[in-house]
Amino acid sequence: MFGNLGSLMNLMKNAGALKQQMQQVNDRLQAARFTGEAGGGQVKVVVDGRGEIISVKFDPAAVQLGDIELLEDLTVAAVRAAVTASRDALQGEMQTLTGGLNLPGIDKLFGGGVS
């Protein structure tokens, strides 16, 4: 029942260092890039570690097919893949930062883009 209490107390005791570490994590996430692809690379989407879309690329051959609905579906799939990779990275950073404690809402401190 009290297994995580020591970890939580340690986090509170080191609040200043935690704030600095959180800023470093935020900087790393902002600089990180995650790519999602769909349709065998016909659509590629890049997001940063906060889930913000950086770029969307379409294979010219896919555009020439003229199947807009397919292109839309592929774009959604590529965005989801990239955002999922971004969220996984954020979760990993949070686990490291909190020593494995599950602190609901802490990801909101990093832009809220990947809740």
Beta strands, then each sheet from edge to edge (+ up, - down):
strand 1: 33-38
strand 2: 43-48
strand 3: 53-58
sheet 1: 1+ 2- 3+
end
